[in-house]
Amino acid sequence: MAKLLKNREILLVLAIIALVFAIALRFPGFVAPANLARVYNDTSILIILALGQMAVILTRCIDLSMAANLALCGMVAAMINAAFPGVPIPLVILAVVALGAALGSINGLLVWKLDIPPIVVTLGTLTIFRGMIFLLTNGAWINAHQMSDAFKALPRAPLIGFPVLSWLSIVAIAAVYILMTRTPVGRAFFAVGGNPHAAVYTGIDVGRTRFLAYCLSGGLAGLAGYLWVSRYAVAYVDIAAGFELDIIAACVIGGISIAGGIGSVGGAVLGSLFLGVIKNALPVINISPFAQLAISGTVIIIAVAVNARTEKRKGRVILKKAEAV
């Protein structure tokens, strides 16, 4: 039992269950299966993004540009649909996933080839991507009436009892889990984050591995861009502004170490769900939406402190002080 309670994923599951039932004491309808399904659906985009951020953080990097990447790809998807409504939706999705991966590769190349700190690179590209949206649109919005019905309908379309958006997040979870646990690339993410110098001696290219992590995060951001714009039926410059904080919070809450090399797909998913439950509960308990950033920031600090204590290791004593005779 003690070992189980030391497992981060199990503790998160217990925390989510306790949080849900605490809310249900005041609002019993919150635990209705249909409402819990809606909470998961509302959290699906965050889950997809957290999976990409997890891959980057595992390699001792970070991607602050994911929300801006999402916004740019979402705007491009909306512009394609508005200009050419006859283009098949799967082709639009493929285009923005490729665009997102290309934008992510820019981050990866700058970190790999120029050895610029990841936080500096992605802070810069965050601003660049937002600026590119303004240059493409001159600040104009694309609204629901300019989008085709098929473009807006896909995320909401029911499939075996759940919206397509929920199923896409489940597919992303399964795909990233297989990547992380069954492929050399996934194992390289952990190796590079755990000890980059040792990884080099095992034949792993550290820079290339980080590049691939950024491509993955970018591709998932591109997918999330289409899902965001089509679900909310609007595209503008400031889509998902500040959402990078939620993405990082989901990862940190899920036990993905900012120092790299430690984390799991399950942790990223559970961290996202924990935040999703909180955000869905805030309106119910009459907390202002403007307090969400403060809450997310507080949760990040607490989670980092918990992670630091969990990961702390005692160093070996090489020399002992001689005992007094």
C-alpha positions as YAML, in Angstrom:
chain: A
units: angstrom
residues:
- id: 1
  name: MET
  ca: [0.00, 0.00, 0.00]
- id: 2
  name: ALA
  ca: [2.83, 2.40, 0.87]
- id: 3
  name: LYS
  ca: [4.45, 1.76, -2.51]
- id: 4
  name: LEU
  ca: [1.19, 2.46, -4.32]
- id: 5
  name: LEU
  ca: [0.81, 5.78, -2.52]
- id: 6
  name: LYS
  ca: [4.29, 6.80, -3.68]
- id: 7
  name: ASN
  ca: [3.22, 6.37, -7.31]
- id: 8
  name: ARG
  ca: [2.54, 9.82, -8.81]
- id: 9
  name: GLU
  ca: [-0.15, 8.60, -11.23]
- id: 10
  name: ILE
  ca: [-2.11, 6.82, -8.48]
- id: 11
  name: LEU
  ca: [-1.92, 9.88, -6.24]
- id: 12
  name: LEU
  ca: [-3.23, 12.03, -9.09]
- id: 13
  name: VAL
  ca: [-6.11, 9.65, -9.74]
- id: 14
  name: LEU
  ca: [-7.02, 9.79, -6.05]
- id: 15
  name: ALA
  ca: [-6.73, 13.60, -6.05]
- id: 16
  name: ILE
  ca: [-8.99, 13.90, -9.11]
- id: 17
  name: ILE
  ca: [-11.57, 11.56, -7.57]
- id: 18
  name: ALA
  ca: [-11.48, 13.50, -4.29]
- id: 19
  name: LEU
  ca: [-11.82, 16.81, -6.16]
- id: 20
  name: VAL
  ca: [-14.76, 15.58, -8.23]
- id: 21
  name: PHE
  ca: [-16.63, 14.28, -5.20]
- id: 22
  name: ALA
  ca: [-15.90, 17.44, -3.22]
- id: 23
  name: ILE
  ca: [-17.53, 19.47, -6.00]
- id: 24
  name: ALA
  ca: [-20.39, 16.95, -6.16]
- id: 25
  name: LEU
  ca: [-21.21, 17.61, -2.50]
- id: 26
  name: ARG
  ca: [-22.39, 21.05, -3.55]
- id: 27
  name: PHE
  ca: [-23.47, 20.28, -7.11]
- id: 28
  name: PRO
  ca: [-24.47, 16.60, -7.44]
- id: 29
  name: GLY
  ca: [-24.95, 16.91, -11.21]
- id: 30
  name: PHE
  ca: [-21.19, 17.36, -11.65]
- id: 31
  name: VAL
  ca: [-20.58, 13.60, -11.29]
- id: 32
  name: ALA
  ca: [-23.22, 12.62, -13.85]
- id: 33
  name: PRO
  ca: [-21.57, 10.47, -16.57]
- id: 34
  name: ALA
  ca: [-22.67, 12.87, -19.31]
- id: 35
  name: ASN
  ca: [-21.08, 15.81, -17.48]
- id: 36
  name: LEU
  ca: [-17.82, 13.93, -16.81]
- id: 37
  name: ALA
  ca: [-17.69, 13.09, -20.53]
- id: 38
  name: ARG
  ca: [-18.08, 16.80, -21.29]
- id: 39
  name: VAL
  ca: [-15.26, 17.62, -18.87]
- id: 40
  name: TYR
  ca: [-13.00, 15.16, -20.69]
- id: 41
  name: ASN
  ca: [-14.04, 16.59, -24.05]
- id: 42
  name: ASP
  ca: [-13.30, 20.14, -22.83]
- id: 43
  name: THR
  ca: [-9.84, 18.95, -21.72]
- id: 44
  name: SER
  ca: [-9.02, 17.04, -24.92]
- id: 45
  name: ILE
  ca: [-7.11, 19.87, -26.61]
- id: 46
  name: LEU
  ca: [-5.04, 20.45, -23.46]
- id: 47
  name: ILE
  ca: [-4.24, 16.71, -23.33]
- id: 48
  name: ILE
  ca: [-3.02, 16.74, -26.95]
- id: 49
  name: LEU
  ca: [-0.79, 19.75, -26.29]
- id: 50
  name: ALA
  ca: [0.52, 18.36, -22.99]
- id: 51
  name: LEU
  ca: [1.67, 15.20, -24.78]
- id: 52
  name: GLY
  ca: [3.81, 17.30, -27.12]
- id: 53
  name: GLN
  ca: [5.16, 19.46, -24.31]
- id: 54
  name: MET
  ca: [5.99, 16.31, -22.34]
- id: 55
  name: ALA
  ca: [8.25, 15.06, -25.15]
- id: 56
  name: VAL
  ca: [10.13, 18.37, -25.20]
- id: 57
  name: ILE
  ca: [10.49, 18.62, -21.41]
- id: 58
  name: LEU
  ca: [11.77, 15.05, -21.22]
- id: 59
  name: THR
  ca: [14.78, 16.15, -23.30]
- id: 60
  name: ARG
  ca: [15.60, 19.01, -20.87]
- id: 61
  name: CYS
  ca: [14.01, 21.64, -23.12]
- id: 62
  name: ILE
  ca: [10.76, 23.60, -23.07]
- id: 63
  name: ASP
  ca: [8.37, 24.94, -25.71]
- id: 64
  name: LEU
  ca: [6.77, 28.27, -24.82]
- id: 65
  name: SER
  ca: [5.54, 28.73, -28.39]
- id: 66
  name: MET
  ca: [2.97, 25.90, -28.48]
- id: 67
  name: ALA
  ca: [-0.06, 28.15, -27.97]
- id: 68
  name: ALA
  ca: [1.20, 30.61, -30.61]
- id: 69
  name: ASN
  ca: [1.85, 27.68, -32.97]
- id: 70
  name: LEU
  ca: [-1.71, 26.51, -32.30]
- id: 71
  name: ALA
  ca: [-3.06, 30.00, -33.07]
- id: 72
  name: LEU
  ca: [-1.11, 30.35, -36.34]
- id: 73
  name: CYS
  ca: [-2.08, 26.88, -37.57]
- id: 74
  name: GLY
  ca: [-5.68, 27.44, -36.54]
- id: 75
  name: MET
  ca: [-5.80, 30.71, -38.46]
- id: 76
  name: VAL
  ca: [-4.27, 29.07, -41.54]
- id: 77
  name: ALA
  ca: [-6.85, 26.27, -41.33]
- id: 78
  name: ALA
  ca: [-9.68, 28.82, -41.11]
- id: 79
  name: MET
  ca: [-8.24, 30.86, -44.00]
- id: 80
  name: ILE
  ca: [-7.97, 27.78, -46.23]
- id: 81
  name: ASN
  ca: [-11.54, 26.80, -45.43]
- id: 82
  name: ALA
  ca: [-12.89, 30.33, -45.94]
- id: 83
  name: ALA
  ca: [-11.10, 30.74, -49.29]
- id: 84
  name: PHE
  ca: [-11.58, 27.16, -50.56]
- id: 85
  name: PRO
  ca: [-14.57, 25.62, -48.75]
- id: 86
  name: GLY
  ca: [-14.49, 22.61, -51.06]
- id: 87
  name: VAL
  ca: [-11.10, 21.38, -49.79]
- id: 88
  name: PRO
  ca: [-11.64, 18.10, -47.86]
- id: 89
  name: ILE
  ca: [-11.32, 18.58, -44.09]
- id: 90
  name: PRO
  ca: [-8.77, 15.72, -43.68]
- id: 91
  name: LEU
  ca: [-6.54, 17.54, -46.18]
- id: 92
  name: VAL
  ca: [-6.85, 20.78, -44.20]
- id: 93
  name: ILE
  ca: [-5.93, 18.91, -41.01]
- id: 94
  name: LEU
  ca: [-2.94, 17.27, -42.71]
- id: 95
  name: ALA
  ca: [-1.76, 20.66, -43.97]
- id: 96
  name: VAL
  ca: [-1.85, 22.34, -40.55]
- id: 97
  name: VAL
  ca: [-0.23, 19.36, -38.81]
- id: 98
  name: ALA
  ca: [2.61, 19.62, -41.35]
- id: 99
  name: LEU
  ca: [2.77, 23.39, -40.83]
- id: 100
  name: GLY
  ca: [2.87, 22.94, -37.06]
- id: 101
  name: ALA
  ca: [5.66, 20.37, -37.33]
- id: 102
  name: ALA
  ca: [7.59, 22.77, -39.61]
- id: 103
  name: LEU
  ca: [7.20, 25.59, -37.06]
- id: 104
  name: GLY
  ca: [8.32, 23.21, -34.32]
- id: 105
  name: SER
  ca: [11.32, 22.23, -36.42]
- id: 106
  name: ILE
  ca: [12.43, 25.88, -36.43]
- id: 107
  name: ASN
  ca: [12.64, 25.75, -32.64]
- id: 108
  name: GLY
  ca: [14.46, 22.42, -32.84]
- id: 109
  name: LEU
  ca: [17.02, 23.66, -35.38]
- id: 110
  name: LEU
  ca: [17.80, 26.80, -33.39]
- id: 111
  name: VAL
  ca: [18.31, 24.76, -30.22]
- id: 112
  name: TRP
  ca: [20.28, 22.05, -32.04]
- id: 113
  name: LYS
  ca: [22.47, 23.95, -34.49]
- id: 114
  name: LEU
  ca: [22.93, 27.31, -32.77]
- id: 115
  name: ASP
  ca: [22.86, 25.97, -29.20]
- id: 116
  name: ILE
  ca: [20.55, 28.77, -28.06]
- id: 117
  name: PRO
  ca: [18.77, 28.11, -24.73]
- id: 118
  name: PRO
  ca: [15.33, 26.62, -25.43]
- id: 119
  name: ILE
  ca: [13.49, 29.15, -23.27]
- id: 120
  name: VAL
  ca: [15.01, 32.02, -25.30]
- id: 121
  name: VAL
  ca: [14.29, 30.36, -28.65]
- id: 122
  name: THR
  ca: [10.66, 29.55, -27.92]
- id: 123
  name: LEU
  ca: [9.98, 32.91, -26.26]
- id: 124
  name: GLY
  ca: [11.19, 34.52, -29.49]
- id: 125
  name: THR
  ca: [9.21, 32.25, -31.80]
- id: 126
  name: LEU
  ca: [6.11, 32.76, -29.63]
- id: 127
  name: THR
  ca: [6.22, 36.45, -30.55]
- id: 128
  name: ILE
  ca: [7.10, 35.74, -34.18]
- id: 129
  name: PHE
  ca: [4.21, 33.30, -34.67]
- id: 130
  name: ARG
  ca: [1.73, 35.76, -33.15]
- id: 131
  name: GLY
  ca: [3.12, 38.50, -35.38]
- id: 132
  name: MET
  ca: [2.76, 36.29, -38.45]
- id: 133
  name: ILE
  ca: [-0.96, 35.87, -37.73]
- id: 134
  name: PHE
  ca: [-1.38, 39.64, -37.70]
- id: 135
  name: LEU
  ca: [0.57, 39.98, -40.96]
- id: 136
  name: LEU
  ca: [-1.58, 37.31, -42.63]
- id: 137
  name: THR
  ca: [-4.89, 38.81, -41.49]
- id: 138
  name: ASN
  ca: [-4.13, 42.45, -40.73]
- id: 139
  name: GLY
  ca: [-5.85, 41.82, -37.42]
- id: 140
  name: ALA
  ca: [-9.11, 40.63, -38.99]
- id: 141
  name: TRP
  ca: [-11.18, 37.80, -37.52]
- id: 142
  name: ILE
  ca: [-12.61, 34.80, -39.32]
- id: 143
  name: ASN
  ca: [-16.05, 34.10, -37.90]
- id: 144
  name: ALA
  ca: [-18.46, 31.17, -37.96]
- id: 145
  name: HIS
  ca: [-20.40, 32.37, -41.01]
- id: 146
  name: GLN
  ca: [-17.17, 32.32, -43.08]
- id: 147
  name: MET
  ca: [-16.46, 28.66, -42.20]
- id: 148
  name: SER
  ca: [-18.13, 25.69, -43.87]
- id: 149
  name: ASP
  ca: [-20.52, 23.51, -41.87]
- id: 150
  name: ALA
  ca: [-18.27, 20.47, -42.35]
- id: 151
  name: PHE
  ca: [-15.26, 22.41, -40.98]
- id: 152
  name: LYS
  ca: [-17.15, 23.32, -37.80]
- id: 153
  name: ALA
  ca: [-18.95, 20.01, -37.37]
- id: 154
  name: LEU
  ca: [-16.08, 17.51, -37.22]
- id: 155
  name: PRO
  ca: [-14.94, 17.99, -33.57]
- id: 156
  name: ARG
  ca: [-18.56, 17.83, -32.36]
- id: 157
  name: ALA
  ca: [-19.63, 14.90, -34.54]
- id: 158
  name: PRO
  ca: [-20.69, 11.92, -32.38]
- id: 159
  name: LEU
  ca: [-18.81, 8.65, -32.80]
- id: 160
  name: ILE
  ca: [-19.69, 5.63, -30.63]
- id: 161
  name: GLY
  ca: [-21.16, 7.86, -27.96]
- id: 162
  name: PHE
  ca: [-18.37, 10.45, -27.79]
- id: 163
  name: PRO
  ca: [-17.46, 13.51, -29.90]
- id: 164
  name: VAL
  ca: [-14.70, 13.10, -32.49]
- id: 165
  name: LEU
  ca: [-12.60, 15.58, -30.47]
- id: 166
  name: SER
  ca: [-12.51, 13.15, -27.54]
- id: 167
  name: TRP
  ca: [-11.60, 10.25, -29.81]
- id: 168
  name: LEU
  ca: [-8.77, 12.23, -31.42]
- id: 169
  name: SER
  ca: [-7.26, 12.88, -27.99]
- id: 170
  name: ILE
  ca: [-7.53, 9.16, -27.17]
- id: 171
  name: VAL
  ca: [-5.78, 8.28, -30.45]
- id: 172
  name: ALA
  ca: [-3.06, 10.85, -29.65]
- id: 173
  name: ILE
  ca: [-2.58, 9.32, -26.18]
- id: 174
  name: ALA
  ca: [-2.23, 5.82, -27.64]
- id: 175
  name: ALA
  ca: [0.14, 6.96, -30.40]
- id: 176
  name: VAL
  ca: [2.43, 8.91, -28.06]
- id: 177
  name: TYR
  ca: [2.40, 6.05, -25.53]
- id: 178
  name: ILE
  ca: [3.58, 3.63, -28.23]
- id: 179
  name: LEU
  ca: [6.21, 6.15, -29.38]
- id: 180
  name: MET
  ca: [7.53, 6.62, -25.85]
- id: 181
  name: THR
  ca: [7.56, 2.98, -24.75]
- id: 182
  name: ARG
  ca: [8.08, 0.94, -27.91]
- id: 183
  name: THR
  ca: [10.43, 2.92, -30.17]
- id: 184
  name: PRO
  ca: [14.10, 3.97, -30.06]
- id: 185
  name: VAL
  ca: [13.07, 7.62, -30.46]
- id: 186
  name: GLY
  ca: [10.94, 7.51, -27.31]
- id: 187
  name: ARG
  ca: [13.70, 5.85, -25.31]
- id: 188
  name: ALA
  ca: [16.12, 8.48, -26.64]
- id: 189
  name: PHE
  ca: [13.90, 11.26, -25.22]
- id: 190
  name: PHE
  ca: [14.32, 9.78, -21.74]
- id: 191
  name: ALA
  ca: [18.04, 9.09, -22.19]
- id: 192
  name: VAL
  ca: [18.82, 12.62, -23.39]
- id: 193
  name: GLY
  ca: [16.90, 14.16, -20.51]
- id: 194
  name: GLY
  ca: [18.32, 11.80, -17.92]
- id: 195
  name: ASN
  ca: [21.98, 12.30, -18.83]
- id: 196
  name: PRO
  ca: [22.86, 13.99, -22.15]
- id: 197
  name: HIS
  ca: [26.58, 13.19, -21.83]
- id: 198
  name: ALA
  ca: [25.97, 9.50, -21.21]
- id: 199
  name: ALA
  ca: [23.47, 9.45, -24.09]
- id: 200
  name: VAL
  ca: [26.21, 10.58, -26.48]
- id: 201
  name: TYR
  ca: [28.35, 7.59, -25.50]
- id: 202
  name: THR
  ca: [25.47, 5.24, -26.34]
- id: 203
  name: GLY
  ca: [25.31, 6.64, -29.87]
- id: 204
  name: ILE
  ca: [22.34, 9.00, -29.38]
- id: 205
  name: ASP
  ca: [22.48, 12.34, -31.18]
- id: 206
  name: VAL
  ca: [21.27, 14.74, -28.48]
- id: 207
  name: GLY
  ca: [20.58, 17.65, -30.84]
- id: 208
  name: ARG
  ca: [18.67, 15.51, -33.33]
- id: 209
  name: THR
  ca: [16.60, 13.95, -30.54]
- id: 210
  name: ARG
  ca: [15.59, 17.38, -29.26]
- id: 211
  name: PHE
  ca: [14.80, 18.43, -32.83]
- id: 212
  name: LEU
  ca: [12.43, 15.47, -33.19]
- id: 213
  name: ALA
  ca: [10.75, 16.35, -29.86]
- id: 214
  name: TYR
  ca: [10.08, 19.87, -31.12]
- id: 215
  name: CYS
  ca: [8.70, 18.51, -34.40]
- id: 216
  name: LEU
  ca: [6.32, 16.28, -32.42]
- id: 217
  name: SER
  ca: [5.16, 19.15, -30.21]
- id: 218
  name: GLY
  ca: [4.69, 21.35, -33.27]
- id: 219
  name: GLY
  ca: [2.67, 18.73, -35.15]
- id: 220
  name: LEU
  ca: [0.36, 18.22, -32.17]
- id: 221
  name: ALA
  ca: [0.01, 22.00, -31.82]
- id: 222
  name: GLY
  ca: [-1.03, 22.14, -35.49]
- id: 223
  name: LEU
  ca: [-3.71, 19.49, -34.90]
- id: 224
  name: ALA
  ca: [-4.89, 21.36, -31.80]
- id: 225
  name: GLY
  ca: [-5.05, 24.56, -33.87]
- id: 226
  name: TYR
  ca: [-7.64, 23.11, -36.23]
- id: 227
  name: LEU
  ca: [-9.60, 21.57, -33.35]
- id: 228
  name: TRP
  ca: [-9.65, 24.84, -31.39]
- id: 229
  name: VAL
  ca: [-10.77, 27.01, -34.31]
- id: 230
  name: SER
  ca: [-13.39, 24.56, -35.60]
- id: 231
  name: ARG
  ca: [-14.79, 23.87, -32.14]
- id: 232
  name: TYR
  ca: [-15.18, 27.52, -31.15]
- id: 233
  name: ALA
  ca: [-15.93, 28.64, -34.75]
- id: 234
  name: VAL
  ca: [-13.71, 31.73, -34.62]
- id: 235
  name: ALA
  ca: [-10.10, 32.56, -35.49]
- id: 236
  name: TYR
  ca: [-8.18, 35.69, -34.44]
- id: 237
  name: VAL
  ca: [-4.69, 36.83, -33.43]
- id: 238
  name: ASP
  ca: [-4.99, 36.18, -29.68]
- id: 239
  name: ILE
  ca: [-6.41, 32.64, -29.79]
- id: 240
  name: ALA
  ca: [-5.15, 30.62, -26.81]
- id: 241
  name: ALA
  ca: [-3.12, 33.54, -25.47]
- id: 242
  name: GLY
  ca: [-1.49, 32.45, -22.22]
- id: 243
  name: PHE
  ca: [-2.49, 28.82, -22.77]
- id: 244
  name: GLU
  ca: [1.17, 27.77, -22.72]
- id: 245
  name: LEU
  ca: [1.00, 28.20, -18.93]
- id: 246
  name: ASP
  ca: [-1.79, 25.63, -18.71]
- id: 247
  name: ILE
  ca: [0.18, 23.22, -20.92]
- id: 248
  name: ILE
  ca: [3.28, 23.44, -18.75]
- id: 249
  name: ALA
  ca: [1.16, 23.25, -15.59]
- id: 250
  name: ALA
  ca: [-0.49, 20.03, -16.82]
- id: 251
  name: CYS
  ca: [2.94, 18.47, -17.41]
- id: 252
  name: VAL
  ca: [4.42, 19.55, -14.09]
- id: 253
  name: ILE
  ca: [1.34, 18.45, -12.14]
- id: 254
  name: GLY
  ca: [1.61, 15.12, -13.92]
- id: 255
  name: GLY
  ca: [5.12, 14.57, -12.59]
- id: 256
  name: ILE
  ca: [7.12, 15.43, -15.72]
- id: 257
  name: SER
  ca: [10.37, 16.81, -14.34]
- id: 258
  name: ILE
  ca: [11.48, 20.20, -15.66]
- id: 259
  name: ALA
  ca: [15.04, 18.85, -15.24]
- id: 260
  name: GLY
  ca: [14.25, 16.23, -17.91]
- id: 261
  name: GLY
  ca: [14.32, 12.46, -18.12]
- id: 262
  name: ILE
  ca: [11.38, 11.77, -15.79]
- id: 263
  name: GLY
  ca: [7.72, 11.58, -16.77]
- id: 264
  name: SER
  ca: [5.03, 9.50, -18.40]
- id: 265
  name: VAL
  ca: [2.15, 9.74, -20.83]
- id: 266
  name: GLY
  ca: [-0.23, 8.84, -18.01]
- id: 267
  name: GLY
  ca: [1.14, 11.68, -15.90]
- id: 268
  name: ALA
  ca: [0.61, 14.23, -18.70]
- id: 269
  name: VAL
  ca: [-2.96, 13.03, -19.23]
- id: 270
  name: LEU
  ca: [-3.82, 13.03, -15.52]
- id: 271
  name: GLY
  ca: [-2.23, 16.45, -15.01]
- id: 272
  name: SER
  ca: [-4.39, 17.79, -17.84]
- id: 273
  name: LEU
  ca: [-7.52, 16.20, -16.38]
- id: 274
  name: PHE
  ca: [-6.75, 17.67, -12.94]
- id: 275
  name: LEU
  ca: [-6.61, 21.15, -14.47]
- id: 276
  name: GLY
  ca: [-9.67, 20.39, -16.60]
- id: 277
  name: VAL
  ca: [-11.74, 19.48, -13.55]
- id: 278
  name: ILE
  ca: [-10.61, 22.65, -11.76]
- id: 279
  name: LYS
  ca: [-11.42, 24.89, -14.73]
- id: 280
  name: ASN
  ca: [-14.83, 23.32, -15.23]
- id: 281
  name: ALA
  ca: [-15.55, 23.68, -11.51]
- id: 282
  name: LEU
  ca: [-14.55, 27.38, -11.29]
- id: 283
  name: PRO
  ca: [-17.75, 28.75, -12.86]
- id: 284
  name: VAL
  ca: [-19.79, 26.38, -10.68]
- id: 285
  name: ILE
  ca: [-18.31, 27.80, -7.48]
- id: 286
  name: ASN
  ca: [-18.41, 31.40, -8.80]
- id: 287
  name: ILE
  ca: [-14.66, 32.02, -9.15]
- id: 288
  name: SER
  ca: [-13.74, 34.63, -11.76]
- id: 289
  name: PRO
  ca: [-12.13, 33.31, -14.97]
- id: 290
  name: PHE
  ca: [-9.43, 35.96, -14.48]
- id: 291
  name: ALA
  ca: [-8.26, 34.04, -11.42]
- id: 292
  name: GLN
  ca: [-7.43, 30.98, -13.55]
- id: 293
  name: LEU
  ca: [-3.91, 32.15, -14.43]
- id: 294
  name: ALA
  ca: [-3.13, 32.82, -10.77]
- id: 295
  name: ILE
  ca: [-4.47, 29.39, -9.83]
- id: 296
  name: SER
  ca: [-2.46, 27.70, -12.59]
- id: 297
  name: GLY
  ca: [0.70, 29.52, -11.50]
- id: 298
  name: THR
  ca: [0.18, 28.52, -7.89]
- id: 299
  name: VAL
  ca: [-0.38, 24.90, -8.87]
- id: 300
  name: ILE
  ca: [2.83, 24.92, -10.94]
- id: 301
  name: ILE
  ca: [4.89, 26.17, -7.99]
- id: 302
  name: ILE
  ca: [3.40, 23.58, -5.64]
- id: 303
  name: ALA
  ca: [3.91, 20.79, -8.19]
- id: 304
  name: VAL
  ca: [7.53, 21.80, -8.85]
- id: 305
  name: ALA
  ca: [8.20, 21.84, -5.10]
- id: 306
  name: VAL
  ca: [6.68, 18.36, -4.73]
- id: 307
  name: ASN
  ca: [8.67, 17.09, -7.72]
- id: 308
  name: ALA
  ca: [11.89, 18.53, -6.30]
- id: 309
  name: ARG
  ca: [11.36, 16.70, -3.01]
- id: 310
  name: THR
  ca: [10.47, 13.47, -4.80]
- id: 311
  name: GLU
  ca: [13.49, 13.55, -7.09]
- id: 312
  name: LYS
  ca: [15.95, 14.59, -4.40]
- id: 313
  name: ARG
  ca: [18.74, 12.05, -4.02]
- id: 314
  name: LYS
  ca: [21.40, 11.88, -1.37]
- id: 315
  name: GLY
  ca: [24.88, 12.06, -2.82]
- id: 316
  name: ARG
  ca: [27.49, 9.46, -1.98]
- id: 317
  name: VAL
  ca: [29.91, 10.31, 0.79]
- id: 318
  name: ILE
  ca: [33.37, 9.98, -0.76]
- id: 319
  name: LEU
  ca: [35.45, 11.13, 2.17]
- id: 320
  name: LYS
  ca: [34.40, 10.71, 5.76]
- id: 321
  name: LYS
  ca: [35.61, 12.98, 8.48]
- id: 322
  name: ALA
  ca: [38.14, 11.15, 10.61]
- id: 323
  name: GLU
  ca: [36.82, 10.18, 14.00]
- id: 324
  name: ALA
  ca: [38.44, 11.80, 16.95]
- id: 325
  name: VAL
  ca: [40.59, 9.41, 18.90]
...
